[in-house]
Amino acid sequence: MQVSHRFAAESAVFDDENLVSLAGLVPVMRLAEQTGLVEALSEKVVITGSRIKSGSANPAPKLATLIAGMCSGADSIDDVGVLRSGGMKTLFDRVYAPSTIGTLLREFTFGHARQLEAVLRAHLAQLCRRVELLPGAGVRAFVDIDSLLRPVYGYAKQGASYGHTKIAGKRILRKGLSPLAATISTDLAAPVIAGMRLRAGKTGSGKGAGRMVAQAVATARAAGVTGEVLVRGDSAYGIRAVVGACRRADVRFSLVLTKNSAVQRAIAAIGDDAWTPVRYPGAVRDPDTGEWISDAEVAEIPYTAFASKPDRITARLIVRRVRDAARQDELFPVWRYHPFFTDSAEPTVDADITHRRHAVIETVFADLIDGPLAHMPSGRFGANSAWVLCAAIAHNLLRAAGTLADPRLGKARGATLCRKIIAVPARFTRPQRKPVLHLPAHWPWVAAWQRLWHATTATLSTC
């Protein structure tokens, strides 16, 4: 492809007041209105005693502007300025400047972030009533919990500290902030975010996990999950607080246990004839080496966790063992063992495959890192907490919009949805005082876009 005209230096002019660069935000924000996002923000987010006069005024429309910017690909506060270009201010009311949004975010404290977390949970429940986000939830749903470490630099970030993370299978110390997240998914649906909380980088992964699991299960029930719920997590979450939360909520758990002496003795007690070969339908990453594997052997044995505590629990210890690729020349096979603790009723092999699918939460992290969580924009911890929660709300809103547009787009990455659905240029006109958007002819994803448009504007047409 090559340019078919010879342009002069003055041939490019930014002067069109009716040109819209993000026409897809119209149906997306209509969906947000229909699911009560602004109302929830107005009702639940209340900031008094602001540091700057009027800095915390009108938090609901300001946060809605930020969420719309994140849906359009913003990964910094300044990126929200794209919503004030061309005809965008004609299409949308109360579009705030990036500086105004930044001032609001700096007013947030830990308590205000908890208010925004309540908005996230309530809005997800409303989205699930409006859109079939969790098909198969009447049979079984999964609550996955995990954390990540987002790197930050310099000395101005509140809460930034050195924490452990794993890169290419190796544990390293890295300075950053650590969001803890819980997601809900089913066998047929991509995960949506049920809860998210920002913590200091040095915070232990399991801190606050019990409360997060309890809230995520309650959110799942509010979102229409009527079937069995299975809570999954890695070794940081195989702790009493999480298992206890699962028992109190009457849900099942599948959690990795740290290989302490009691677990080692249980593994050693498994007989040689108890191991069953298993081949994964898709390769899984080995947590020790970072390599991809598709063959392993599994076995199980009864095990009592937290035996010295009054709330001891007896369930199944399922162990996966893999040949050590670095020691293939040994006279006898050398195995590496990966145990997890579960009260699932599935057969051993099926329970192992189900547990390994916990990695689906990593797709959510990858999506957020490729979008709003590419940066932690502020030096204030409260502002970054609000930023993380707005990113979670935007993720769920995009997931719902993609599902309305096309079932295949319901599982797409945020960047894909932005490219195909939101970043659609249009010219805004008003013939006979009726608003019309003129979009590009031959748009490759016109069918999906029109399905989303009709699904979110049909109520307007009948008024």
Salt bridges, closest charged atoms under 4 A:
ASP16 OD2 - ARG427 NH1 2.54
GLU33 OE1 - ARG30 NH1 2.87
ASP75 OD2 - HIS375 ND1 3.91
GLU117 OE1 - ARG114 NE 3.88
GLU117 OE2 - ARG121 NH1 3.77
GLU117 OE2 - ARG197 NH2 3.11
ASP144 OD1 - ARG232 NE 2.77
ASP144 OD1 - HIS358 ND1 2.98
ASP146 OD2 - HIS358 NE2 4.00
ASP187 OD2 - ARG140 NH2 3.32
GLU228 OE1 - ARG252 NE 3.04
ASP286 OD2 - ARG336 NH1 2.84
ASP286 OD2 - HIS338 NE2 3.92
ASP288 OD2 - ARG336 NH1 3.67
ASP288 OD2 - HIS338 NE2 3.90
ASP295 OD1 - ARG279 NH1 2.72
GLU297 OE1 - ARG321 NH2 2.74
GLU300 OE2 - ARG316 NH2 2.69
ASP311 OD2 - ARG240 NH2 3.22
ASP324 OD1 - ARG336 NE 3.90
GLU330 OE2 - ARG327 NE 3.66
GLU346 OE2 - ARG140 NH1 3.13
ASP352 OD1 - ARG356 NE 3.24
ASP367 OD2 - HIS395 NE2 3.82
ASP367 OD1 - ARG413 NE 3.62
ASP370 OD2 - ARG413 NH2 3.88
ASP406 OD2 - ARG408 NH2 3.08
ASP406 OD2 - ARG451 NH2 3.40
